[in-house]
Amino acid sequence: MSEPMTQSEGAGEPTRRDFLYIATGMAGVVGVGSFAWPFIDQMNPDASTLALASIEVNVEALEPGMSLTVKWRGKPVFIRNRTDEEVAEAQAVALDDLKDPIARNANVADGSAATDIDRSAGEGKENWIVMIGSCTHLGCVPLGQAGDFGGWFCPCHGSHYDTAGRIRKGPAPTNLPVPPFAFVSDSVIKIG
């Protein structure tokens, strides 16, 4: 025969032993958390990295046909004020003619087409193009206004990009990536 249960065990009320188990468990959680926090916190970027998270570039002096290279997050970024002829030529390219028809643009949805308007600053500012200036083959810095398509040319292995930064010929597998950017005024572009 079994022993009868006491009233506190049968009613489901907490006992002193239950309290000790909960208190010990909570002390353990706090101890592990305080031990692990320095390791978790050291993974956050330092202040110098956060300062480079975004930059503002004044492009007022860039006339059509001129380019500027700035540094953002340790990488070169090409900013170009394209001529009307360059914009028309880039817009006339059929997506079937592109080696990489995917946009690779931080400002549009993933998987969208690499149309000139999606890679440029958008309606009303189609002449402005901003892209990371590292060849997608091996990371070299391409030369501007060069190559078979008048855009960028990587002399290391012969990759040719058009005026919208799309790979057209050579070993590079993808288009030059477009970082997140926006015009904060008529003459200032914020990158990042």
C-alpha positions in Angstrom: 0.0 0.0 0.0 1.1 3.5 -0.7 1.3 6.3 1.9 -1.4 9.0 1.8 -0.3 12.3 0.2 0.0 15.3 2.4 -2.3 18.3 1.7 0.5 20.5 0.2 1.7 17.8 -2.2 -1.7 17.0 -3.4 -2.9 20.5 -3.9 0.1 21.4 -6.2 1.3 24.2 -4.0 5.0 25.0 -4.2 7.2 23.6 -1.5 10.4 25.0 0.0 12.3 22.5 -2.2 10.6 23.8 -5.4 11.7 27.4 -4.4 15.3 26.2 -3.9 15.3 24.5 -7.3 14.0 27.6 -9.1 16.3 30.0 -7.2 19.4 27.8 -8.0 18.4 27.6 -11.7 18.0 31.3 -11.9 21.3 31.9 -10.3 22.9 29.6 -12.8 21.3 31.4 -15.7 22.5 34.8 -14.4 26.0 33.3 -13.9 26.2 31.9 -17.4 24.8 35.1 -18.9 27.4 37.3 -17.1 30.2 34.9 -18.2 29.1 34.8 -21.8 28.3 38.5 -22.2 31.9 39.7 -22.9 32.3 37.1 -25.6 29.0 38.2 -27.3 29.7 41.9 -26.9 33.1 41.6 -28.5 31.4 40.6 -31.8 29.8 44.1 -32.2 31.6 46.5 -34.6 33.8 49.1 -33.0 33.2 52.8 -33.3 35.5 53.3 -36.3 33.6 50.7 -38.2 30.2 52.3 -37.4 31.5 55.7 -38.5 32.2 54.2 -41.9 28.8 52.6 -42.2 27.6 55.4 -44.5 29.1 58.4 -46.2 27.8 61.5 -48.0 29.4 62.6 -51.2 28.9 66.0 -52.8 28.7 65.4 -56.6 27.8 69.0 -57.6 31.1 69.4 -59.5 30.6 66.3 -61.7 29.5 67.3 -65.1 28.0 64.8 -67.5 30.7 62.3 -68.6 32.7 62.7 -65.4 33.4 60.1 -62.7 34.5 60.1 -59.1 35.9 57.3 -57.0 35.4 57.4 -53.2 36.2 54.8 -50.5 33.3 53.2 -48.6 33.8 50.3 -46.1 37.4 49.9 -47.4 36.3 49.5 -51.0 36.3 51.8 -54.0 33.0 53.1 -55.1 32.5 54.5 -58.6 30.1 57.4 -59.0 29.4 58.5 -62.6 27.3 61.3 -64.1 26.6 59.6 -67.5 25.9 61.5 -70.7 22.5 61.3 -72.4 24.1 59.1 -75.1 25.5 56.7 -72.5 22.1 56.4 -70.8 20.4 55.8 -74.1 22.9 53.2 -75.1 22.6 51.4 -71.7 18.8 51.4 -71.9 18.9 50.0 -75.4 20.7 46.8 -74.3 18.4 43.7 -74.4 18.5 41.6 -71.2 19.2 38.6 -73.4 22.5 40.2 -74.4 23.7 40.3 -70.8 26.1 37.8 -69.3 24.4 38.4 -65.9 20.8 39.6 -66.2 20.3 39.8 -62.4 20.2 43.3 -60.8 22.7 42.8 -57.9 21.4 46.1 -56.6 20.9 46.9 -52.9 18.1 49.3 -53.8 15.8 46.9 -55.6 14.4 43.4 -54.8 16.7 40.4 -55.1 16.4 38.6 -58.4 15.1 41.5 -60.4 16.4 42.2 -63.9 19.6 44.2 -64.5 17.8 47.0 -66.4 19.6 50.3 -66.6 16.9 52.1 -64.6 17.2 49.5 -61.7 21.0 50.1 -61.6 20.8 53.9 -61.8 19.6 56.4 -59.3 16.1 56.1 -60.7 13.5 58.2 -62.5 14.7 61.7 -63.2 18.3 60.8 -62.2 19.0 58.0 -64.7 22.3 59.6 -65.6 23.7 58.8 -62.1 25.3 55.4 -61.5 26.9 54.3 -58.2 28.6 50.9 -57.9 31.3 49.1 -55.9 34.5 49.3 -58.0 35.8 45.8 -57.5 35.9 43.4 -60.5 33.7 40.4 -59.7 36.3 38.0 -61.1 39.2 38.5 -58.6 38.6 41.8 -57.0 40.8 44.1 -59.1 39.9 47.7 -59.6 38.7 48.3 -63.2 39.6 51.3 -65.3 36.8 53.8 -66.0 35.6 54.9 -69.5 37.5 52.0 -71.1 36.8 48.6 -72.7 34.7 47.5 -75.5 31.5 48.9 -74.1 32.7 52.3 -72.9 32.1 51.6 -69.2 34.8 49.8 -67.1 37.6 47.5 -68.1 39.6 45.2 -65.8 43.1 44.9 -67.4 44.1 42.0 -65.1 42.0 39.4 -66.9 40.0 41.3 -69.5 36.5 41.8 -68.1 34.5 44.4 -69.9 31.6 46.2 -68.2 29.1 48.6 -69.9 28.2 52.1 -68.7 25.7 50.6 -66.3 28.3 48.4 -64.7 26.9 45.2 -66.2 29.4 42.5 -67.2 29.4 42.1 -71.0 32.6 40.2 -71.8 35.4 38.4 -70.0 35.8 36.0 -67.0 33.9 38.1 -64.4 30.7 36.1 -63.5 28.5 39.0 -62.2 27.7 42.7 -62.6 29.4 45.3 -60.5 27.3 45.4 -57.3 25.3 48.6 -56.5 25.5 49.6 -52.9 22.5 51.1 -51.0 22.5 54.8 -52.0 20.1 57.7 -52.3 20.2 61.4 -53.1 19.7 63.4 -49.8 19.7 66.6 -51.8 20.2 67.6 -55.5 24.0 67.4 -55.1 24.7 65.0 -52.3 24.5 61.2 -52.4 24.4 59.1 -49.2 26.0 55.7 -49.6 25.2 53.1 -47.0 
